[in-house]
Amino acid sequence: MIRYLILLAVGYGLYRSLKSWGAPHPQRKMDGRGQDRIDDIMVQDPICQVYFPQREGIRWSHDGSDYFFCSQACLEKFKLEQSINGK
């Protein structure tokens, strides 16, 4: 019985090493100084509080501030709240 457990462990180790050897390794984007480069900034929607990449959001400028929204519905809700609050 111990032999089968050892064979199973060796087989699993061999499987894992072959699997990691054949899989492509993720590439890190590096800038000229050798540090990781930030592709985008995560921002939080002021209405639903979800985080998303800034480049995928809907931008709206109001009273000198930029706001980013995850959807058109959140933007409309924000505009409605701003008009109710008189801002």
LOFIRO-623196 format. One record per atom (N, C-alpha, C, CB): z, x, y negated; residue in one letter. Coordinates in steps of 0.1 Angstrom, whole numbers, plus 2048, in hexadecimal, padded with zeros to 3 digits. Atoms other than C-alpha are relative to their C-alpha. Glycine has a CB too. Layout:
! LOFIRO-623196
ZXYA
...
***
This chain:
! LOFIRO-623196
80080880CM
800800800M
8008097F3M
80C7F7800M
7FF7F780CI
80881D7E8I
7F28067FEI
80B80B802I
80D7FB801R
7E682B7EFR
7F77F77F8R
7F980380DR
808809807Y
7D580C7E3Y
8047FF7F1Y
8017F2806Y
7FC80080EL
7EA80B7C3L
7FB80D7F9L
80F7FF7FFL
8057F4806I
7E182F7BCI
7F18007FEI
80480D809I
80F801801L
7BC8297C3L
7FD7F67F5L
7FA7FC80DL
80280A80BL
7BE80B7ACL
8028067F2L
8097F3802L
7FD7F980DA
7CE81F790A
7F680A7FDA
80E806801A
80A7F6803V
7B583B793V
7F37F97FDV
7FE80A80DV
80D807803G
798823794G
8007F97F3G
7FE7F580BG
7FF80680EY
7A5811775Y
7FF80B7F6Y
80D7F87FFY
8017F580AG
7A9832763G
7F28057FFG
80980B804G
80E7FC800L
78683C76DL
7F77F67F8L
7FB80280EL
80780B807Y
77981A761Y
8028017F1Y
8047F3806Y
7FD80080FR
78A81D73FR
7FA80C7FAR
80F8017FER
8067F4806S
77E841739S
7F17FE800S
80380C809S
80E802801L
75A837742L
7FC7F67F6L
7FB7FC80EL
80280B80AK
75C81872DK
8018067F2K
80A7F5802K
7FF7FB80ES
76882B70ES
7F680B7FES
80E8067FES
80A7F6802W
74F847714W
7F37FA7FCW
7FF80980DW
80D806802G
73182F714G
8007F77F4G
7FD7F880CG
80080980CA
73C8196F7A
7FE8087F3A
80E7F97FFA
8027F980DP
7308226D4P
80D8007F8P
7F57F97F8P
7F47FE808H
74C82F6BEH
7FD7FB7F2H
80480F7FFH
80280580EP
75081E69CP
7FF80B7F6P
80B7F67FCP
8027F680AQ
74383267FQ
8087FD7F4Q
7F18027FDQ
7F980280CR
759837661R
7F78057F5R
80D808800R
8087FC80CK
74883863FK
80980A7F8K
7FC7F47F8K
7F87F6807M
75485762DM
7F98037F2M
80180D808M
8067FC80DD
74F860608D
80080F800D
8087FA7F4D
8027F1801G
7498845FCG
80D807802G
7FA8037F3G
7F37F9800R
76E88C5FCR
80780080ER
80A7FB7F6R
7FA8017F3G
774884621G
80A7F4802G
80680D803G
7F780C7FFQ
78886461AQ
7F77F4804Q
8087FE7F3Q
80780C7FDD
77F842627D
7FB7F97F3D
8097F6808D
80680780CR
76982E60FR
8037F1802R
7F18027FFR
7FD80E7FFI
77380A607I
7F37F97FDI
80B7FC7F5I
80C807802D
7567F360CD
8017F47F7D
7FB7FB80ED
7FE80B809D
7647D55FAD
80F7FD7FFD
7F97F4806D
7F2803804I
7847C85EBI
8037F2805I
8038017F1I
7FC80D7FCM
7977AB5FBM
8077F97F5M
80A80180DM
7FA80880AV
7A178F5E3V
8057F3806V
7F57FD7F4V
7FA80C7FBQ
7B57705E6Q
7FC7F47F8Q
810801800Q
80480C807D
7A874D5DED
80D7FA7F9D
7FA7F680AD
7F4806806P
7C073E5C4P
8047F2804P
7FE8007F1P
7FE80E7FBI
7BD71B5D4I
80580080EI
7F37F87FEI
7FC8017F1C
7BE71F5FAC
80880C805C
7F47FE808C
7F97F47FCQ
7CE7425FAQ
7FA80880BQ
80E7FC803Q
8077F87F6V
7B5750613V
7FB80D7FAV
7F57F8807V
8067F3804Y
7AB775611Y
7F2801805Y
80980B805Y
80E7FF7FCF
78677D612F
7FA80C7F8F
7F87F37FDF
8067F5807P
76F79A607P
7FB7FB7F2P
7F4806808P
80480480EQ
7687985E1Q
7F17FD7FFQ
80480B7F6Q
80E802801R
74379B5E6R
7FB7F3806R
7F880C807R
80480C7FAE
74277C5FBE
8057F37F9E
8057FF80EE
7FA80B807G
7557675E2G
7F77FA7F5G
80D8047FBG
80780680CI
74A7505C5I
8098047F4I
7FF7F1802I
7F97FB80CR
7537605A4R
7FF7F67F5R
7FA80E7FCR
7FF80980CW
75E74C586W
8088067F6W
8057F2804W
7F87FA80CS
76975A564S
8057F47F8S
7F78097F8S
7FA80B808H
781745550H
80B8077F7H
8067F5808H
7F67FB809D
79574F531D
80280F801D
80D7F9802D
7FF7F27FFG
78D774536G
80480580DG
8088057F5G
7FC7FC7F3S
79777555AS
7F67FC80AS
80E7F9804S
8098037F5D
782777579D
8077FA80CD
7F880D804D
7FB8077F4Y
78A760597Y
7F680080BY
8067F27FDY
8098007F5F
77C7625B9F
8047F580AF
7FF80E807F
7FD80B7F7F
77A7445D1F
7F880280DF
7FC7F37F9F
8067FF7F3C
7727425F6C
7F57F5801C
80A7FE80BC
80A80A7FFS
75D7225F1S
7FE7F87F3S
8057F680BS
80380880CQ
74E70B5D7Q
80A7F57FEQ
7F27FA801Q
7F680B800A
7686F05E0A
80D8067F9A
8037FB80EA
7F47FA806C
7857085D6C
7FD8027F1C
80380D807C
8037FD80EL
7737115B6L
8017F27F8L
7F28067FEL
7FF80D806E
76F6EC5ADE
80E7FB7FEE
7F77F6807E
7F2804801K
7936E55B5K
8088087F5K
80780280EK
7FA7F880AF
79E70259FF
7FC7FB7F2F
7FC80F802F
80580580DK
7886F5582K
8077F37FCK
7F17FF800K
7FA80D802L
7976D3586L
80F8027FCL
8007F780CL
7F27FD804E
7BB6E1585E
8018067F2E
80680980AE
8007FA80DQ
7B26F5566Q
7FE7F67F5Q
7F580B7FFQ
80280A80AS
7A56D7554S
80C7F67FFS
7F37F8804S
7F4809801I
7C46C255DI
80B8077F9I
8047FD80FI
7F57F8806N
7DB6DE552N
7FD8047F1N
80380D808N
8047FD80EG
7C86E2531G
7FD80E7FDG
80A7FB7F7G
8037F2801K
7BF706537K
7F28037FEK
80680880BK
***
